[in-house]
Amino acid sequence: MKKKLYKSNRDKHLCGVCGGIAEYFSIDSTLVRLGLVVFCLLGGSGILAYIVCAIIIPDEPSNVIDGEKG
């Protein structure tokens, strides 16, 4: 089955972008959030990237059951 990137409904603080990226790559969402903070501190590009991702990445479908995306 082909993996798709969605904003997370379960692991979200603002829009679910970091949680969705973490689920897609099967890593801890804390690492993604720390990476975002680093990018924000290095010139503010992380803020723009987060906003763009929040607009472009679709919401996770409500029919997702236990990590199965379909």
Helices and strands as residue ranges (DSSP letters): H 17-25, H 29-41, H 45-56
